Amino acid sequence: MTEFRKRAIVTGGSRGIGRACCLALGREGFYVTVNYNKSREAAELLAEEISGRAVKADVRDYDKVCELVKGAGGAGVLVVNAGISQIKLFTETEPEDWREIFSVNVDGAYNVCRHAVPYMVREHWGRIIIISSMWGVRGASCEVAYSASKAALIGMTKALAKELGPSGITVNCIAPGVIDTDMNSELDDKTLEELRYDTPVMRLGKPEDVAELCAFLASDRAEFITGQVISADGGFSV
Ligand code: NAP
């Protein structure tokens, strides 16, 4: 089995940002467990491409996530990426909408960290990279549940960084801007154009823009960086 430090688990690795993170980590020589929930074919093709493995687990399911982490033998690098969004007025956000967002974005992060951290503590080494969002920092109108869930991940990052630093584990958060993935396929052209205009570099982000930062945070070059929220947003949040 590949040594602990060169094993990575990426939740929601089948598409979008997670997929790009799997590719970037694969290029850096990691053996990547590509987690997926619905997109089996995409995950399996990707795993084949990077000589990793695809494993199904709904991140909402504590026991399935336990099997995912156990099956990998733990991993030195954990990318907490699986997430869903929702665009709704707050007054139309029903309890089940709120719970759905939190169960994937927040409970999912808890589940995978809860199972992966003991392996890292045992090895006295680990890199946890949590994908939040600039909306978790700034708040987005009509995305209250999503913004709140992504803000929760920022609190989680900072608290975990303090608790796990003495165990040789760094925990950082990436706050992407508007990235061109399926998640934004609901947005119409006019909205996308406005978002592009509000981005100082005048383009939407690519999944690779986030993945490069993820690969850096997973590397030895980032060993003194922890508890940070780092933007990859083309300057949107400035
Ligand atoms: P995406 O293209 O919609 O991909 C979402 C990924 O999450 C898929 O691989 C999906 O897997 C996985 N996923 C969803 N629910 C899951 C569950 N219950 N269990 C396991 N996996 C699950 O989205 P994306 O844009 O790449 O977003 C990835 C992360 O970046 C999310 O956390 C998102 O909030 C964050 N983000 C995105 C943007 C953006 O503009 N796109 C900006 C800031 C932050 P399956 O298809 O296999 O179900």
Boltz pocket constraint, residues with backbone or C-beta under 6 A from the ligand:
constraints:
  - pocket:
      binder: B
      contacts: [[A, 11], [A, 12], [A, 13], [A, 14], [A, 15], [A, 16], [A, 17], [A, 18], [A, 35], [A, 36], [A, 37], [A, 38], [A, 39], [A, 40], [A, 57], [A, 58], [A, 59], [A, 60], [A, 80], [A, 81], [A, 82], [A, 83], [A, 84], [A, 85], [A, 104], [A, 131], [A, 132], [A, 133], [A, 134], [A, 175], [A, 176], [A, 177], [A, 178], [A, 179], [A, 180], [A, 181], [A, 182], [A, 183], [A, 184]]
      max_distance: 6.0
